[in-house]
Amino acid sequence: MKALNLKCMLWAAIGLMLIGGCDKAPSMQNTQPKSMANVVGKTSGTQDDQAYTPVVPGYKFEFPRDHLTHNGFRQEWWYLTANLTTEKGEQLGAQWTQFRVALKSSKQSIKDTLPKDQSTWATDQLYLAHSALTSSTTHLAHEKWSRRHSEFADVTLNPYQIRLDNWRWQSETNALFPATLTVENPDFSYQLKLNSQAPLQYQGDNGYSLKSRDGQVASYYYSQPFIEISGEISRNGKVERVTGQGWLDREWSSQFLTKTQQGWDWFALRLNDGSTLMLFQLRDQSPTEAATNTPISAFYSARRMFADGTGRNINSTDNPNDIQMTPLKWQHTVNGDYPVSWQVRIPSENINLTITPLNPNSAMPLSTPYWEGPVLLSGSHTGTGYMELTGY
Amino acid sequence: MKNKQLTKAAPTKLESRSLTLTWLSLKVFIAHYRHAPLQAGAILLGIALAVTLLIGVKATNDNAVRSYSDATELLSQRADVLLTPPLGKNSLNESVYFALRTAGLSQSLAVVNGKISGKNGQFWQLEGSDLIAALTLQQSKNGASAETSPTSSPQMNHLPLAELLSGAPTVIMSQSLAAKVASDGKLILENSSLDVISIDDSFGLGSAILADISLAQQLLNMQGQLSYIAMFSERADLPQLKSQLDALGITPQKASFSQQDQGQALVALTRSFHLNLNAMSMLAFVVGLFIAYNGVRYSLMKRQKLLVQLLQQGIERRALMTALMLELVLLVVIGSSLGFISGLQLSHWLQPMVAMTLEQMYGAHLLPGIWQWTWLFEAIALTLAAALAACLPLYRDLTRQALAQGANRYQQMQAHRKTHSIQFASACGLLGIAALLFPFSQSYNISLVLLGTVTIAIPLLLPQLLHWGVSALMPLARPGLWQYLLAETRELIAPLSLAMMAILLALSANVSMNTLVGSFEQTLRTWLETRLHADLYIRPPSQRIDTIQTQLMHDTRVSGLYQQWQIEAELSLPASAKNASEQTIPVSLLSRDDYSVRHTSALKESLPTLWQSYFNAHVILVSEPLALKYQLKLGDNVSLNALAKTGNSQAIIGGIYYDHGNTRNEVIISQPLWQQAQLPLLPISLAASFHGDKQGSKITETALDQLQIELAAELGLSQAQIYSQTKIKTQAIAMFKRTFSITLVLNSLTLIVAAIGLFSACLMLTQARQAPLARLYSLGVSRNALRGMVFMQMLIVVLITCLLAMPTGALLGYLLINKITLQAFGWTIKMIWDWQAYGHAILIALATCTLAVLLPLYWQTRKPLVASLQQETL
């Protein structure tokens, strides 16, 4: 109980992804009247939020600077999912995410008022990381927390590395690739060599990714959906060679959901025509709507991407009805019920997919519970991918 | 009223006749108590008081013991392994922690801790850890332990992590401590003002101040350093963990590996303390039961006629007996429940006191109190068993009495006299056994049992001695009322004896405890006088000690500079007849400058050639507690791991020195040996003496105060880092007064319980004697003469008891000092008899007795004479 509550406390303190993981968190979602959301710049209603750097259109990405942290923004993540195959042909999914959370916006930073000879431990940034390995029968997941400390949890250059204790993305240079991702846990580990020749893909409007219909919430978001992977995984001490494809998402923002948004369903899909599809819906339902069983109104966003760096955006704002997502099957897991199988139609892209999970029990029983695991595609295209379901 | 009920009930013929009769008798008894609430009150009071003290101490003790085994890293769980500073160091480099984290040993917690000076020179324990690691360490072992943890606390949600992690001047405290020391939310430490966040006591911070490591390292001046690393690992994984550490290059040169014992050491260390508390509570329990028993007996006496009447009415003896027992059960349950509630309250008051003692003596943190229903049931069971054992003979006698009314009073008296002489004989026997066995007792456990024997024997002596005392007074009395007075006093001994036994017990215990505390204080004072020779004692932060030492060396005002070095080490005893295997004892290894060692070690015993050999050879001094605990003798051969670098870790014990007030094991070696062993060269504390105004004179108090302020400014130290000799003495004595405060409080409580017992016994007795007194009054004795007589009678009994309390108190005090304390703590104390405490205790007894006599006499004067004459006689 204690440990859990303390974690709830942490979640509450950092205000990240308020998706009902802890009993306490939801109270922070629905205290503000809806009209508040209409006031520009005050979408989340607290003064605290205003002090974080806002996400505005027209940002010029620059690398390797933007591979590093953006401490002025409230949250940020480095998110790798991989669909792997062992030498014996077994299908697996691997996930590694490192989150950064600012405890205080840079504008309010206390650091400035402190004496100059302050401790190397002093920080206003918190990291947490998740790792998982999924087969059709098992799903293993772990979590690590840390304060930022240059010796064991940070994102740095020369060469580029993202690390928290012994989970580490280690590039050979200051570029993202080639790199080695090492994750070690008592029951599973993996060491994956990552490489990619394809240009980065900027989601939304050149990396400005809207997260609500009213345009109040957005993030900076770029991806590398074409990563070649080879390496080793180890399950309970048994080492196997694997190969496969990976997908990296980089995203940072100061607010991710509006007050009424409940969570999201996010897909990273690799189609057999060589293209990839990023697709998410943010489910919007105020507590009163939920109480009266009003159907969920969702905000959709998708991007069809090609290895040459080109791509096409589809979103609710421009094409309100172009994306149709229907849950087909629900699965009861340790975290609760999740829609683990979906029908996805995007007529303008000639896409009509049935998405099924490799393992329907891919719930992540961590501080914030969610579902994340590899999926298989059928219908207009075949292929593999990853699905993330939050806020259930 | 009684008869009315009976006649109404008599014709009712029910199948379970005996049950009905029991029920009826019970109803009669309840009616009796309604008629005489004082009697029921006295019994309930006795039981409630007994249970109050029993539960109060039990709750306090249980909670302390639970705290040891549940003690966790602050805000986290219990550590399994500690990585502590390597031998000879006071801290370990934080790079060790980074190596652990980078290697994936994420279940580790970096901790810095230390004493830090506050506003008035008082020291606080500051604990600093990586708060995020502390808060998020996985409960990896089992989910079960999670259930015992406190439920969510709203305060934790408001922890300002941003401030804490960024090294802002913010510290966390338990609510109750914050309320005491930082009611305005501010605390001054090391000359900086800190914001205080208070969290629920259930997080177990005790009286520690918690800070994030970013702030704590700064405040403690430990940048880049850690006090220890707590690691969390399954027991089975420990060997693997060790090899992992080896692989990481974390060798004993970098950090010492020590497995945690889940609080066993602390439980063992504090056992004597808790045993003492338990013994005190049992004493109080017994005293309380005396009162209850006295009450039961009195109420039975008052009901003697009624019981005979009931028997005459045809109530079966068995039914009567059952009814009496049911009555007792009822009284015990009610009394125990009352006592349970007040006991929990008492424990609530005692716990801060105990926490203080435990923290100062053993460095143990106490968790907030819990209580259990089982305590109530235990209390009821214990009280019931004791009450039944005590009252059954009474009941049996009563229900067996002849139907023809009126037991023969003379016979009764004879029976009492016989009992009293048997009691005296057994007391003598018990004392004899104790006297025979005491010289052979080596451990305080056995001594405590023997002490218990003596404690039981003391009150048993009393009735017979009272008889002899009163008889001795007889020839002195003038004929007439005076002789009547004394003759009647002898009659009063039997009904008063129980209350007097209780008060004797309480008085003896009180006098002995006060003697112990007083003697200890005096011994400590004398010892401090020898121990402290310098004018000022300085404990600068470790990294500045070198400069300060040099500065003082060149200061012309300084007439002498003294140093002390200290590290933690291990002393090994060679395998001997007693210990089959080699025994390793953790000790504090000290060294002092030659002058200090020669002149300030209060030696208990030493080899004749100690000082010649001390500076040249492997000769060590050990503290008295260490010597006593492990039965070390002069000339014994031991080995010290810290001496390894001299090529010979063997050493000979050359002297044993008094170390009052210190429970840790201490060893002193000479400076040459210290240097030879390549132990840290920087001292941990300095002391300096100063020139007076005139050549060769001592510096005056006022000049010293001035100098202290000057030096603090010159050396850049806070006032709290410089102590004058007087200040140390005052503080040491104040601290040890607090250490004993819990025992003294319990003792006073016992005395109060006994006084209440005496009060109720005197009260009931005087009430019962209204008939004979009224008779005397009608025979022409004036009211004043009567009052004087009754008072005199009580006074004689009380004074004889008090007189007896002197030798018995002294005896108990002697045993406490020379056996129990010596064996439990290892401190030789010179016994000093405390007349003041003795007088104080007697005064309480006399005052109680006066009040208890005067009150019923006063009531009596307000009643018509006939009413008193009609009272049933004793």
Interface residues (C-beta under 8 A of the other chain):
Chain A: M1 K2 A3 L4 N5 L6 K7 C8 M9 L10 A12 A13 I14 K24 L103 K104 S109 I110 K111 L114 D117 Q118 S119 T120 W121 A122 T123 D124 L126 K144 W145 S146 R147 H149 E151 F152 A153 D165 N166 E184
Chain B: L75 Q77 S95 F98 R101 T102 A103 G104 S106 D130 L131 I132 A133 L135 T136 L137 Q138 Q139 A146 E147 S149 P150 T151 S152 S153 M156 N157 L159 L161 A162 E163 L165 S166 G167 A168 D212 I213 S214 L215 Q217 Q218 Q223 G224
